[in-house]
């Protein structure tokens, strides 16, 4: 098993699906997933490509692809959005995709990335 990596926003941004020779990574709740097997969803030009190469926690919780939601700040989300986030995190990401690392803010014990 490879050791887990710690990713900064700049690190994960390199794995956004633009370079087909690289895997596609995205993070939810500070956990970085290899979503390459879902490249029909996350690859270049695909519907969810906006989430690739980012910690998209807020976007996943809100079912949003808006640029202002492509971050990890969940401090102002509703109970319903937080519940949805938990369901998708467990039911989709943890269930389907391998974990390759963690965002640095999670390791450092911060609530979210500095925006």
C-alpha positions as CSV (number, residue, x, y, z in Angstrom):
1,X,0.0,0.0,0.0
2,X,1.2,3.5,-0.8
3,X,1.4,5.9,2.1
4,X,-1.3,8.6,2.2
5,X,-0.3,12.0,0.8
6,X,-1.0,15.4,2.2
7,X,-2.4,17.8,-0.5
8,X,-2.6,21.5,-0.6
9,X,-5.0,23.3,-2.9
10,X,-2.2,23.7,-5.4
11,X,-1.3,20.0,-5.3
12,X,-4.7,18.7,-5.9
13,X,-5.3,21.2,-8.7
14,X,-2.8,19.3,-10.9
15,X,-5.2,16.3,-11.0
16,X,-8.1,18.0,-12.6
17,X,-8.6,15.7,-15.6
18,X,-6.9,18.0,-18.1
19,X,-3.8,15.7,-18.5
20,X,-5.1,12.3,-19.5
21,X,-1.8,10.7,-18.3
22,X,-2.6,11.8,-14.7
23,X,-5.2,10.4,-12.4
24,X,-8.2,12.5,-11.5
25,X,-8.5,13.5,-7.8
26,X,-11.1,15.4,-5.9
27,X,-11.7,15.9,-2.2
28,X,-14.8,15.7,0.0
29,X,-14.6,16.6,3.7
30,X,-10.8,16.9,3.3
31,X,-10.4,13.4,2.1
32,X,-8.8,13.1,-1.4
33,X,-10.3,10.4,-3.6
34,X,-9.0,9.0,-6.9
35,X,-12.1,9.4,-9.1
36,X,-10.2,8.3,-12.3
37,X,-12.6,5.3,-12.7
38,X,-15.4,7.8,-13.0
39,X,-13.7,9.8,-15.7
40,X,-16.9,9.8,-17.8
41,X,-18.2,12.0,-15.0
42,X,-15.1,13.9,-13.8
43,X,-12.8,13.9,-16.9
44,X,-12.1,16.8,-19.2
45,X,-15.4,18.1,-20.7
46,X,-17.5,15.8,-18.5
47,X,-20.5,17.0,-16.4
48,X,-18.8,17.0,-13.1
49,X,-15.3,18.1,-14.3
50,X,-15.7,21.3,-12.3
51,X,-15.3,19.2,-9.1
52,X,-12.0,17.6,-10.3
53,X,-8.8,18.9,-8.8
54,X,-10.6,20.6,-5.9
55,X,-11.9,20.1,-2.4
56,X,-15.5,20.2,-3.5
57,X,-17.1,19.6,-0.1
58,X,-19.5,22.6,-0.3
59,X,-20.5,21.9,-3.9
60,X,-21.3,18.2,-3.1
61,X,-23.4,19.3,-0.1
62,X,-25.3,21.9,-2.2
63,X,-25.5,19.8,-5.4
64,X,-23.9,22.8,-7.0
65,X,-21.3,23.3,-9.8
66,X,-21.2,27.1,-9.2
67,X,-17.6,28.4,-8.9
68,X,-18.3,30.1,-5.6
69,X,-19.3,26.6,-4.1
70,X,-16.1,24.8,-5.3
71,X,-14.4,24.9,-1.9
72,X,-14.5,23.3,1.5
73,X,-16.4,25.8,3.6
74,X,-19.5,24.3,5.1
75,X,-19.9,26.8,8.0
76,X,-23.1,28.3,6.7
77,X,-24.9,25.2,5.3
78,X,-28.3,24.0,6.5
79,X,-28.9,20.7,8.4
80,X,-30.4,19.3,5.3
81,X,-27.3,20.2,3.2
82,X,-25.0,18.7,5.8
83,X,-27.1,15.5,5.9
84,X,-26.9,15.3,2.1
85,X,-23.2,15.8,2.3
86,X,-22.8,12.9,4.7
87,X,-24.9,10.6,2.6
88,X,-23.1,11.3,-0.6
89,X,-19.7,11.2,1.1
90,X,-20.4,7.7,2.5
91,X,-22.7,6.3,-0.2
92,X,-20.8,7.5,-3.2
93,X,-17.2,8.6,-2.5
94,X,-16.2,6.2,0.3
95,X,-18.1,3.4,-1.3
96,X,-16.8,3.8,-4.9
97,X,-13.4,5.5,-4.9
98,X,-10.0,4.8,-3.3
99,X,-8.7,7.3,-0.8
100,X,-5.3,8.6,-1.8
101,X,-4.7,11.3,0.9
102,X,-5.9,14.2,2.9
103,X,-6.1,17.9,2.4
104,X,-3.6,19.8,4.5
105,X,-6.3,21.7,6.4
106,X,-7.8,18.5,7.7
107,X,-4.5,17.2,8.9
108,X,-3.8,20.5,10.6
109,X,-7.2,20.4,12.3
110,X,-8.6,23.4,10.7
111,X,-12.4,23.5,9.8
112,X,-11.7,24.2,6.1
113,X,-9.2,25.5,3.6
114,X,-8.3,29.2,3.8
115,X,-10.3,30.7,1.0
